[in-house]
Amino acid sequence: MKASRRLERIPPYAFAALEQKISAKRKAGVDVISLGIGDPDRPTPPLIVEAMQEAVSEPETHRYPSNRGREDFRGAVRDFYERRFDVTLDPNSEIIPAIGAKEAIFNLNLAFLDPGDYALAADPGYPVYTGGPWLAGGEPVLMALDPELGFTPDLGAIEEDVARRAKLMFLNYPNNPTGAIVPDGFFERVIDFARAYDIVVVHDNAYSEISYDGYRPPSFLATPGATDVGIEVFSLSKGYNMTGWRCAVVVGNAEALEIYWRLKTNVDSGMFEAVQLAAVAALSPDADAEVASMNELYRRRRDLVCDALREIGVDVHPPHGTIYVWAPVPAGFASSVQYCEHVLEQAAVVISPGVIYGPAGEGWFRISLTTPDDRLLEAVKRLGSLA
Ligand SMILES: Cc1ncc(COP(=O)(O)O)c(C=O)c1O
């Protein structure tokens, strides 16, 4: 059997060799602790689960949902965006449910790219920013996130002919994998750039509800002019411990959303209505305390990890958002994969090599804070003994 040429174009997974080593170690009885995956370890808050339980017992939720979403779901998203981001959305034209941010990001490529079109993708970045364009028949063009620019791309360095062929731009703040928050003035520059080249900006807002030290991440749409050029994908996965629920929303430019909706009506049948009703509970002010307590938990873990890294001589800046610590590979290692293999060999701890998120991630590694406290403490102890 042969995979399609489109699928073959996706570069091989750089983590594969490391994964084989992890599985060999586990088979040999080694107690491997994974700090690799960004999947919250805590359960979904009870008020959301209870809303789901109630909703799922209502037969009206069992039928095909509309791809536009229920009115009460869209109303809850409108209220949340108003309350949380000071952004006013029209629920009839500026909100569409998505079956996870991953679905939305992938399908936006199918909706907007023709063969030969470019999608500008943050590097390092969430893998679908590159896999999506390839699978849609277009081409991703990497924009290196520059640590000197607060992990933003230098928009001025994008070549004129590339900018002209670009139809989409994928950005994400607070950022996976770097943990960076958006610097002042960056979204304004993105909007000017997108206007000049007629590019649809897709801001992937997967981490806005996870932040520390009093910082409150903004919506891209709160920047004047953003809705003229772009959309935002807001996911409930990380902030509400709902990765398995597949619950996100695409908001912003009405014309772009109409195109996305047309595509979606051809490929899926919308979000289970009981999940929409659970999302209504998640987005209500009643869930704020749950979110705040998760942030406190991650902040504690962040400090634990950063202290341990400093102890072994790693120059780490604690992030103000996301569930990730991003740090430079210590001197003496040829690559991020080599360093992560060393940590696995010596400490039986899995951390992610930065290069798996794109070439600009080389020289860095990522630690996820989604491991239960006792295991994280043990991992941190082992890291400390690496010195
Ligand atoms: C930046 C970013 N966007 C999107 C996603 C996927 O979100 P969802 O679970 O809503 O598909 C992730 C998951 O790791 C992510 O890190």
The ligand as an SDF file (V2000), in Angstrom:
LIG
                    3D

 16 16  0  0  0  0  0  0  0  0999 V2000
   -0.3790   25.6860   20.3550 C   0  0  0  0  0  0  0  0  0  0  0  0
   -1.3920   24.6030   20.3440 C   0  0  0  0  0  0  0  0  0  0  0  0
   -2.4740   24.7280   19.5800 N   0  0  0  0  0  0  0  0  0  0  0  0
   -3.4160   23.7940   19.5460 C   0  0  0  0  0  0  0  0  0  0  0  0
   -3.3070   22.6380   20.2820 C   0  0  0  0  0  0  0  0  0  0  0  0
   -4.3820   21.5880   20.1910 C   0  0  0  0  0  0  0  0  0  0  0  0
   -5.5310   21.9820   20.8700 O   0  0  0  0  0  0  0  0  0  0  0  0
   -6.8560   21.1200   20.8150 P   0  0  0  0  0  0  0  0  0  0  0  0
   -6.7810   20.0970   21.8990 O   0  0  0  0  0  0  0  0  0  0  0  0
   -7.9510   22.1080   21.0290 O   0  0  0  0  0  0  0  0  0  0  0  0
   -6.9350   20.4690   19.4600 O   0  0  0  0  0  0  0  0  0  0  0  0
   -2.1920   22.4370   21.0880 C   0  0  0  0  0  0  0  0  0  0  0  0
   -2.0230   21.1970   21.8380 C   0  0  0  0  0  0  0  0  0  0  0  0
   -0.9730   20.8600   22.3280 O   0  0  0  0  0  0  0  0  0  0  0  0
   -1.2080   23.4490   21.1210 C   0  0  0  0  0  0  0  0  0  0  0  0
   -0.1150   23.3330   21.8740 O   0  0  0  0  0  0  0  0  0  0  0  0
  1  2  1  0
  2  3  1  0
  2 15  2  0
  3  4  2  0
  4  5  1  0
  5  6  1  0
  5 12  2  0
  6  7  1  0
  7  8  1  0
  8  9  2  0
  8 10  1  0
  8 11  1  0
 12 13  1  0
 12 15  1  0
 13 14  2  0
 15 16  1  0
M  END
$$$$
